[in-house]
Amino acid sequence: MDTKLFTISLLIAGVMAATFTAGLKAEPVPLTSLPAKLQDGIKHESSLGSVTSIDRTIDDDETNYDVVFKNGDGERTLTFTPAGKITWYQISETNLPSFARQILNTDFKGVQPVEIYRVTEDEEPYYDLEMPADNSTNSLSIAESGRWWNLDLDLKDTPAGVRTFVERVFKKGGCDSISRTSEGGEIYYEAEGDINDHTVHFDIAGDGRQIAREEEVTLEQVPPAAQKTIQAHFTASEISNITRRAEDNSVTFEVEADHNGQTVTLVVGRGGRIRGQ
C-alpha cells in the first residue's frame, strides 16, 4: 500500500469548526478576506445554499477552508484549498459510484455507512466512509481503482498469523495502528508502531508472512550508489524525508523533496537506478 494514502486517511477525520486540537488550528474568517480564486470557488457552489460560516484550518502547515452551506434545514460542509479547489465534501450513499457500492455489498454486506465523504489528495480522489464499529465508527476508504483500506482494527480482530507477527516484532504497547487493505482482490494487513524508538510500517499477509517493511531513514543511511543519484537531483536542504521500503528481495528509497517550489517524489533503487521512469 502507498504509505502516503494510508497516512492521508488517518488525517481527514479532523475537520472541525473553530476548535484547537493537537496539530490542528481553526479560526473563523469572513468571505471578503479570502483570495479571489477561493471566493470564486465558493460562489460557484451557491446552489448548495447560503454560506453560514467559513473556518480557516491549518494542519501540519497546510491551510484549507471549511465552508458551511445551509439550504432550508440542511447543511453541507465543503473543504477548499486557497486556490478554490474542493478537496473534501459529504455525499449520500446514492451518490456513491457503482464500484464503491459493489465493494460495500460484497466485502461489508449488511453494514450501513454513517457518513460518506469524497476526498481529493494529490489529485487522487477517494471515498471515505464512517462505518459503525461497536460503540464508535471506523474509517473505510475506497479509491477509484477499487482498492480499499480501513483503519483502527483491534489486534484481536486480525487473523492468528497477523497477531503472532505483530506481537513478535513490536514490544507490548509498541504497535500504534493496524489496518486492513484490499488490492487486486488480495487482502493484507498493515501495522505501524515503534521499534527501538523508530517508527516502522509493515505490510503483512493474512497468514502472518511479511510482505514489506517501510521506515524513514536519513540520507547518510542510504547506500552510496543511491545517495549519489539522490544528491544529483536534490540538495540536502530540499529533502523532506526518505522512506526505505524492503519487499521480497527489492529495496527502494522514496525521496520527497521541495524542489523549485514544488513537492517532488523520486524512487531510487539501492544500486542508484531511478524506478518508475
LOLUMVEX-690948 format. One record per residue (C-alpha): x, y, z. Coordinates in steps of 0.1 Angstrom, whole numbers, padded with zeros to 4 digits, always signed. Each point is the difference from the previous one (the first is absolute). Example, Ala and Ser with C-alpha at 12.3 -4.5 7.8 and 13.67 -1.06 7.14 Angstrom:
2
+0123-0045+0078+0014+0034-0007
END
This chain:
277
+0000+0000+0000+0010+0036-0007+0011+0013+0034-0011+0035-0010-0035-0011-0005+0000-0019+0033+0012+0031+0018-0024+0021-0018-0030-0020+0010+0010+0003+0037-0001+0039-0003-0033+0007-0018-0023-0006+0030+0011+0032+0017-0021+0026-0018-0016+0020+0029-0010+0036+0003+0016+0026+0023+0018-0024+0022+0036-0007+0010+0012-0036-0001+0034-0016-0001+0016+0011-0033-0032+0017-0012-0007+0037+0003-0033+0015-0011-0014+0036-0001-0030+0016-0016+0006+0024-0029-0022+0023-0021-0006-0008-0037+0013+0034-0011+0034-0007+0016+0006-0031-0022+0021-0002-0031-0019+0008-0032+0002-0035-0014-0013-0014+0032-0029+0024+0001-0009-0010-0036+0001-0037+0010-0023+0006+0029-0024+0021-0021+0000-0028-0026-0017-0023+0025-0027+0025+0009-0027-0026-0012+0008-0018+0033-0015+0029+0020+0013+0031+0018+0033+0000+0017-0004+0000+0038+0036-0004+0012+0036-0002-0014+0028-0014+0021+0036+0001-0010+0019-0031+0012+0037-0005+0003+0012-0036+0004+0037-0009-0004+0005+0034-0017-0027-0007-0026-0027+0026-0002-0036-0009-0011-0034+0016+0005-0031-0018+0013-0031+0017-0014-0035-0008+0013-0029+0005-0024-0036+0000+0013-0031-0007-0021-0032-0002+0021+0006-0024+0028+0029-0017-0016+0037+0009+0002+0030-0012-0020+0037+0006+0007+0025+0003-0028+0038+0004+0004+0018+0023-0024+0037+0006-0007+0011+0037-0001-0002-0004-0039-0037-0008+0003+0003-0037-0007-0024-0023+0019+0019-0028+0018-0027-0014+0024-0038-0001+0000-0028-0021+0014-0021-0021-0024-0029-0024+0004+0002-0038-0005-0020+0003-0032+0028+0023-0014+0026-0027+0005+0013-0014-0034-0010-0035-0009+0035-0015+0008-0002+0013+0035-0035-0013+0006+0011-0034-0013+0029-0001+0025-0025+0008+0028-0024-0027-0011+0028-0026-0004+0025+0007+0027-0021+0018+0026-0034-0015-0005-0026+0012+0025+0021+0029+0013-0016+0034-0006+0024+0030-0002-0007+0028+0025+0015+0028-0022+0017+0001-0034+0025+0025-0013+0018+0005-0034+0036+0010+0006+0026+0012-0025+0037-0001+0011+0029+0003-0024-0024-0003-0030-0011-0034+0012-0038+0000+0010-0014-0026+0023-0030-0005+0022+0002+0000+0038-0028-0018+0018-0006+0000+0037-0011-0035+0008-0017-0011+0033+0023-0020+0023-0012-0010+0034-0005+0033+0019+0020+0021-0025+0006+0003-0037+0028-0013-0022+0013+0017-0031-0002-0019-0033+0016+0016-0031-0006-0011-0036+0021+0012-0028-0012+0004-0036+0022-0030-0009-0022-0022+0022+0027-0003+0026-0013+0005+0036+0014+0002+0035-0015+0004+0034+0016+0013+0032+0002-0006+0037-0004-0037+0002+0005-0017+0033+0027-0026+0001-0025-0026+0011-0020+0006-0032+0030-0011-0022+0009-0036-0011+0021-0020+0023+0031+0002-0022-0003+0038+0000-0003+0002+0037+0030-0022+0005+0021+0021-0024-0010+0033+0017+0006-0013+0035+0035-0013-0011+0013+0032-0017-0015+0026+0023+0005+0001+0037-0031+0001+0022-0019+0032-0008+0024+0008-0028-0025-0004-0028-0018+0032-0006-0024-0009-0028-0013-0030-0021-0020+0002-0032-0013-0024-0026+0004+0006-0038-0013-0016-0031+0019+0005-0032-0005-0020-0032-0024-0023+0019+0027-0009+0026-0005+0010+0036+0030+0008+0022+0006+0018+0033+0022+0030+0009+0015+0007+0034+0019+0030+0011+0018+0007+0033+0032+0005+0018+0031-0022-0001+0031+0013+0018-0015+0035+0001-0005-0001-0038-0033-0001-0018-0003-0030-0023-0029-0010-0024-0007-0036-0010-0022-0016-0027-0010-0034+0012-0017-0029-0018-0030-0017+0018+0022-0030+0009+0025+0023+0018+0026+0002-0028+0018+0033-0003-0007+0016-0034+0018+0033+0004+0017+0022+0026+0002+0037-0002+0018+0025+0023+0014+0035-0003+0037+0003-0003+0026+0028-0003+0021+0007-0031+0030-0014+0018-0018-0034+0004-0005-0003-0037+0025-0022-0020+0027+0021-0018-0013-0007-0035-0035+0010+0009+0014+0031+0019+0018+0011-0031-0032-0001-0021-0020+0019+0026+0027+0026+0004+0000+0005-0038-0036+0011+0002-0004+0018+0034+0021+0019+0025-0002-0012+0036-0021+0030+0010-0026-0009-0026-0006-0035+0013-0031-0003+0022+0003-0038+0007+0013-0033-0013-0019-0032+0004+0017-0034-0003-0023-0028-0013+0011-0036+0000-0022-0024-0019+0010-0035-0011+0036+0004-0010-0004+0037-0011+0009+0030+0020-0009+0035-0011+0002+0035+0014-0028+0024-0006+0011+0036+0003-0023+0030+0006+0015+0034-0007-0010+0036-0004+0016+0009-0033-0005+0033-0019-0031+0007+0021-0016-0034-0007-0002-0033+0020+0019-0026-0020+0001-0038+0005+0029-0022-0012+0003-0037+0005+0036-0014-0002+0012-0036+0003+0029-0008+0023+0022-0003-0031-0008+0036-0009-0024-0007-0029-0031+0022-0001-0032-0021+0001-0032+0008-0018+0016+0018-0028
END
